[in-house]
Amino acid sequence: MCAIRCIRSVRLNLGNLLRVLVHSHPRQNLVDTNALVDEALLIASCALRTTVHKMLGVSPGSAVFNRDRILDISFIADLILL
């Protein structure tokens, strides 16, 4: 059930992001449309990787790469304690 809510949330936020980008940058042709979708997917994937997980208290990017995704600093986590 949690996965379904997560997918719905991502879909809703991606739809909102696409609406904002289309409104602020009207598309002229297929190349512009593809670039707009690529930009939206990059923004959404960055948001997913940098958002702090409620239960773990860390972002997925920090947990996987042992680095903060925004600041270039090391991240140390005691995964056994978590």
C-alpha positions as CSV (number, residue, x, y, z in Angstrom):
1,M,0.0,0.0,0.0
2,C,2.9,2.4,0.8
3,A,4.4,1.8,-2.6
4,I,1.1,2.7,-4.3
5,R,0.9,5.9,-2.4
6,C,4.5,6.7,-3.3
7,I,3.9,6.1,-7.0
8,R,0.7,8.2,-6.9
9,S,2.6,11.0,-5.2
10,V,5.4,11.0,-7.7
11,R,2.9,10.9,-10.6
12,L,1.0,13.8,-9.1
13,N,4.1,15.9,-8.5
14,L,5.5,15.1,-11.9
15,G,2.2,16.2,-13.5
16,N,2.2,19.4,-11.6
17,L,5.8,20.0,-12.6
18,L,5.0,19.4,-16.3
19,R,2.1,21.8,-16.1
20,V,4.3,24.5,-14.7
21,L,7.1,24.0,-17.2
22,V,4.6,23.9,-20.2
23,H,2.9,27.1,-19.0
24,S,6.2,28.9,-18.5
25,H,7.9,27.6,-21.6
26,P,5.3,27.0,-24.4
27,R,6.5,24.2,-26.7
28,Q,7.1,24.9,-30.3
29,N,7.9,21.5,-31.8
30,L,8.7,17.9,-30.8
31,V,12.3,18.6,-30.0
32,D,11.3,21.3,-27.5
33,T,8.7,18.9,-26.0
34,N,11.2,16.2,-25.6
35,A,13.7,18.6,-23.9
36,L,10.9,19.8,-21.6
37,V,10.0,16.2,-20.5
38,D,13.7,15.4,-20.0
39,E,14.1,18.5,-17.8
40,A,11.0,17.5,-15.8
41,L,12.3,14.0,-15.2
42,L,15.7,15.3,-14.1
43,I,14.1,17.6,-11.6
44,A,11.8,14.9,-10.3
45,S,14.7,12.3,-10.0
46,C,16.8,14.9,-8.1
47,A,13.9,15.6,-5.8
48,L,13.4,11.9,-5.1
49,R,17.1,11.3,-4.3
50,T,17.5,14.3,-2.1
51,T,14.3,14.1,0.0
52,V,14.9,12.9,3.5
53,H,13.1,9.6,4.3
54,K,10.8,9.9,7.3
55,M,11.7,6.6,8.9
56,L,15.5,6.6,8.3
57,G,16.0,10.3,8.7
58,V,18.4,10.4,5.6
59,S,18.0,10.8,1.9
60,P,18.4,7.8,-0.4
61,G,21.4,9.5,-2.1
62,S,23.1,10.1,1.1
63,A,22.6,6.5,2.3
64,V,23.8,5.0,-1.0
65,F,26.8,7.2,-1.8
66,N,27.9,8.2,1.8
67,R,27.9,11.8,0.5
68,D,25.5,14.7,0.8
69,R,23.8,15.2,-2.6
70,I,23.8,19.0,-2.3
71,L,26.9,19.8,-0.2
72,D,30.1,18.0,-1.0
73,I,30.6,16.6,2.5
74,S,30.9,13.1,3.8
75,F,27.9,11.4,5.3
76,I,28.3,8.8,8.1
77,A,25.4,6.6,9.1
78,D,25.2,3.9,11.7
79,L,22.8,1.6,9.7
80,I,22.7,-1.0,12.5
81,L,21.4,1.7,14.9
82,L,18.8,2.7,12.3
